[in-house]
C-alpha cells in the first residue's frame, strides 16, 4: 500500500470517528456538559468538563420537581377556589333558610285571631299591661326595651314616616330583614322582639302580645297626631 493511500485511510478514519461522536456530544452539551476535542496526528481524543453526574441528576430532578410543584400549586388553587365557591353557596343557602325561618316567626300564623283591635277600641286594662311591657327590659336578651329605641313618657322617637299610617303599614326593618311589605301591630312587635331585642317572639296565643300591640296602636295614633287613649 502506498504512503498516500495510508494517509487517506487514516484521514477517513478520523472523520468517521468524529461523526460517531456528534450525537453524544449534542446530548451531553444539552445536559450541561462542555466538551473540548483535540485531534492528534494518529487519533482523535475528546476531553470532558462535566458538572458531574450528581449535577446532571440534580438538574433533571429540579426540572421534574418544578413541574410537580407547579401541578400541586395549580391543584391547591383549584381546590381552594372550589372550596370557597361551595362555602359561599352553602352560606347563601343557610342565609336564605334563616331569613325564611325568621319570617315565619314574625308573620301572623295561619288561623290566628288577634286579641286586640287596630281601630283603637281596646280596654284600659289591656293598655296598662302593654305600657308596662313597653318599658320591660326583661323581654330582650340584650337589655333593650321598646322605650330604648322609641322614647318614653310620650317623647316618641325612632319611627319612620310610614309609622304615621294606620296599621297595617310598611316598616322598613320588617321589609328589609323579613320580607314583609307591611305589618300589623302584633307583627311589628314580633319583628322588634326578634331583631333589635334579640329574643324569641312572644306567644301568639298569650297575653303579652295583644297587650303590647294594643299599646302600640295608641302610640301610632299619638305620633300621627290623632286622638289616643294614652
Secondary structure, DSSP 4 states (H G I P E B T S, - for coil): --HHHHHHHHHHHHHHHHHHHHHHHHHHHHTT-EEEEEE-SS-EEEEEE---HHHHHHHHHHHHHHHHHHHHHHHHHHHHHHHHHHHHHHHHHHHHHHHHHHHHHHSPPTT---SS-SSS---HHHHHHHHHHHT-GGGSSSS--HHHHH-STT---S--GGGGSPSSB--HHHHHHH--SSB-HHHHHHHHHHTTT-SPPPPTTSHHHHHHHHHHHHHHHHHTT-----
